[in-house]
């Protein structure tokens, strides 16, 4: 058997296995819970890629940012200027900026109250809770509070949660968990964050 024929047969088997898996998959009849976590870059960036995908299908999208506060990002500018997404930036900056735990807790709870209202409204196909895992890490929110909010969401609504250190209980509840792993980062070489790449 030639290499070309051997390769063709292998690919046909792979294709047949994939088709079988697709044919056996079921529609959950509900939105999914997705998490991007880990120390690697790209957690929010990947979630905003899913936002673009949802918009491409004419779906309604909401974003609640928990930690970034007044920090201007390219994605925020893009979506706000085009009025494509319901956008709420609720945090007061990164946690080391305020250095006031009670204020941070109040800001995180206000953000989650807004997120709960969006998730349960039945108006949205996708909600992104950007950097919510950081609010959980610092115990500004409880994991039980977040899971309760996710359980109360509309059946049609998928929710994407981003940020480092997603707690295990939240990972267990989610349908998809992606752990971003950092192998190399320009900041380690003294290169500052770049507009259009990092923010």
Steps between C-alpha positions, in 0.01 A plus 500: 500500500638840405552779756229705330247217517594422863453866593163514321374196691613641834324830428183318394499314834551825691219663305266206562574508875435874510172466309389230744573725801315790338199280422486381864531849652183653645378857525486591871203736447672752725784745493845378600735615776853558368815589694838630384747497788869443569814714507534527123401801291188498286215414737296813431622522140362152426170586667469810280563279199191303604313833533581571134387150405165551681451841337565337163194283564289801594502411869467752782806535722571667834833558675563576867861584586586444865855622558632708213314818591615813320773323303419558131523192282468457125210257531306735725557792262397289200176367644394824672561716192289267284223439754518126429512372858341597831815595694540563873840574654437477870839455663697796629829386352732218587477396862832654600378842379226550761661324798160524666352153552150617590485718190621211283239267651227757436615549139515124436153448646356787294654343191358158582155648570513648149622166358219311674241734353642453149532122536145449626332749264459258210617775264858381449654206318846558648628683808873544566599546865848635437753452784235368739743227610725771646209626712452141617871455574500804731169387653313812389233253385432146621505206261158395633360843411635474145377144446155599632493785248600264220225256598244782480602602148259474210510166320608676179797680659858379485746659743876538453706560818862614474793564731770307680440251778145388427396307813453124469128511583445738209712281269292199601176685419616627159451326167838610362818595685814615319821546696730752330865411563773759477818382338653839421384859543659823370455672839756256644748646250417855609265576208203714602141418405426578135187676377304268270674187631470521879219754544 
